[in-house]
Amino acid sequence: MTDLFSLKGRIALVTGGSRGIGRMIAAGFLAAGAKRVYISSRKAADCDATAKELSAHGECISLPGDVSSMDGIKALVAAYTAREATLDILVNNAGAAWGETFDTFPEKGWDKVVDLNLKSPFFLTQALIAPLRAAAKTQPAKVINIASIDGISVNPQETYSYAASKAGLIQLTRRMALRLAEDNIVVSAIAPGAFASEMNRVARDQEEETARRIPAKRIGRDDDMAGGAVYLASRAGDYVMGSTLVIDGGVTHARG
C-alpha cells in the first residue's frame, strides 16, 4: 500500500503553486516522495519564496510564469524543457475568479477568467505533450485539472464566468482523458469546495461562518487536498480516467 500511493522518482509541475490549493498539492507531492516538484505562478518573488520553503521537504524549483497567454505558456514550457526531458505529473491549477452583478458583468471579467481557467489547461497540456509522452513510456503520466464544485452545483454568488469555466473544465477533462489514454496519459480533475486561499477569502477570513454551511462542519485542510491529489497522481489513481474527484465536505450534496 505504501508503494501504491508513492510518488518516488516522479517529476511534477504545478501551476499556481505558490499559494492556496497549488501549494497544498505541491507540498503533498513532496511528502509522497516526488523526485522534483516545479511550481509556477505570475509573481516571481512569491514563487521563489514558496519553493524555498517547500524545499525543506524535498526538491522544489520555482519557474515563475504567466500561463494566461500563449506567450506565457510557451515561456514556461521552454523553461521546463530546458531542465527536464520528461514530465510525470502536470497539475493545471492556476485560476482566476470574477464576481459582479448580471447587469454590469464586463467582457474583461469573462475573458480573463475563461482564458485562464479553461483555455490555458488545454494549451499548456498540449504544449507539454512531448515530455508527458516521454514519461508515459515507463508508467502512466498524469494530468490533473483543478476545477471547482461551482462547476457542478450553483453557487449563490454571481460568478458567471468562473462557474461556466469550471463546468467546461470538467467536460474538457473527460474529452482529453479519452484521447490521451491512447498515449498512456491519465487525465482527471479535482473539484475543491471551501479551502482557505486568496481566491476563497470567505473561507479564509470567515472560517467559522463558512463551516456552519458545510455538512462536515469545517473547511478543507491542507492534507485533504494533498491526499486527493496524491491519490490521483500515484499508481493508486491509474484507473481513474476522466473523472472529477469532489473534495468539499458534502457541500454539493447539500446544495441539491
N, C-alpha and C positions, 0 to 999 in steps of 0.2 A: 504493500500500500504506500510505503514511503516513496518508492520509485515511481509509482503511478502518478503522484502529484508533484514529482520533482521537475525542476527546470534546469537541472545541471547540464552545463555545456551549451545552453541556448542563448541566443543573442536577440534582444528586443529593442524596438523603437516605440516610444510613447509620445504622441503629440499632446500638447497642452500638459506636459508633465511636470511643470514647475510648482503646481499648487492643486488643491482640491482633489477631485477624483483621479486625475492623471498621476498626481504624486502618490496617492494611496496605492494605485496599481503598480507603479514603478517600485515602490518600497516592498510590496508584496512579491514581486518577481525576484528581487534581490534576496529576500528572506527564503524564497523557494529554491535558491541556488543558481540563479541565472548567471551565466558567464560574464555578460556585459549588458547593461541597460542604458540605452541612449534616450535622453529626454530632450524635447524641443518645445520652445514657446517663443512668443514675439519679443518679450523683454529679456534681453541678454543677461542683464545683471541678476534678475530673478532666477533664470535658468541655471546660470553658473553657481549661484548660491545654493540652490536645491541640490544640484549634482554633487557639490562639495559635501553637503550634509548627508546625503544618501550614500556617499562613498564610504562612510563609516561601516556600512553593512555589505559592501561589495563594490564592484567596479561600475560606477555611474558616470556617464560622459554627457556633457552639455553640448547640444547642437542648436543654438538659437536660430529661429527662422519663423517666417510668417506664411502659413500654408493656405491663407485665404485667397491667394492669387496663383496663377500658373507659374509665374516667375519665381515666386516664393517656394513653390513645390519643387521646381527644378533645382533651385539653390540647395534646398535641404537634401534632396536625393544626391546631388553632386557631393555634398559634404559627407553624407553617409557612405556612399560607394567608394569614396577616396580612402576610407578606413576599413570597410568590410566588403567581402565578396558575397556573403550570404546574409539572409535575414530570416530568423526562425519565427518571430512574433512581431506583428505590426498592430499597434493599438491606435485607432483613429478616434482620439478623444477631444482634440481641440474643437471648441464650440463657442457660440455666442447666443444671446437672447435679446429680445426687444419687446417691451411691454408698452402698449399705448391703446387708447380707445379706438373703436372701429372707425368712427367718423374722421379721425385725424391720423390714422396709421399711415406712415410715409413709405414711399418706394424704397428709400435707403434702409429702412427698418426691415424690409423684405429681402432686398438683395444681399445685404451684409450677412444676415443670418442664414439664408438658404444657401448662399455660396459656401460659407464655411462649414455648416452642419451637414450638408447633403452633397454638394458638388466636390468639395475637397477630399472626402474619404474615397470617392471613386477614383479621382485622378491621381491622388497620392498612391493608392494601391496599384493603379495602372503603371505609374512611373517606377515603382519598386518591384515590378513583377519579375524581373530577372534575378535579383538576389533572393526573392521568395521561392522561385522555381529551383534555384540552386540548392537552397536549404531543403526543399521538399524531396530531393533525390534520395535522402537518407531517412527522413521521417517527416510526417505531415507538418507543413508550415501553417501558421495560424494568422488570421486577420480577425481582429475583434473591433467591431464598431460600437461606439458608446452612444446609445440612443437615449430615451427617456420614457418614463411612464406617461408623460404628456403626449407621446405619440401613440398611446394605447387607449387611454381614457381622457376625458375632458377636464382640464384644469379650469377653475372659475376665473383665473386671471386672463386678461386679454393679450395673450402672447401668440398672435396668429401665425407669424412666420416660424416661430420656434416649434409649435405643435405640428405644423404642416411638414417642416423639415425632418423632425424626428419620426413622424409616421412614415415619411418617404424613405428614411434611412433603414427602417425595419423591413420594408419591402425590398429595398435595394440589397440588403443583406441576403435575402432569400434568392434573389436573381444572381448575385455574384457567387453565392455558395454553389449553385448548380453548375455554373460554368467552371469555377476554379477547382471544383472537386476533381475534374479531369487532370489537373496538374498536381494533385495531392496537396492542395492548399485548402484548409478548412476555414470557412468564413462563418462567424457567428456574431451575436450582439449582446450587449447588456443594456437593460433599461433601469437606471437607478431611480429611486424615489428621493426622499429628503436626506441629503448629506450636507454637512456644513461646508460651505465653499463660498468663494467670491461670487459665483453665479447664483447660488441659492443663499442669499443673505438672510432670508426669513428663517431658514433652518439654523443658520449660524448665529444670528443675533436674537432670535426668539425661540430658543430650543424647547423650553417647557411648553409654550403655547402650541408649537408645531407638533410636539409629541402627543398631545391630547387628541389630535385628529388622526393618529396612526394606530391601527389595531395592535401593533407590537408595543405601543406606549413609549416609544423612543425613536429618535432619529438614527440613521445609519452610522455605524462606526467604521473607522479605517479598515479594520480586519474583515468586516462584512464585505466591503468592496474588493479587498485584496483576495479574499477567499474565492469569490466568484470568478475573478479574472484568472487566478492561478488554475482553477478547475478547467476553464476553457482553454487556457494556453498549454496545459500539460497533456500528457498521454491520456489522462482521465477524460478529457474532452474531445478525443479524436473522432468520436462517432456523433458529435453534436454539430450538425450541419444546417446552416440557415436559420437556426432557432434564436430567439431572443430570451435571455435569462433575466427575469424580473427580480430585482433586489430592492424591495420597497416596504417591507414590514406589513404587507397586506393592503396597502392603500388602493391599488387598482380594483381589488375585490370590493372594498368598502364604497368606492365611488359608484359601483354598479355599471 
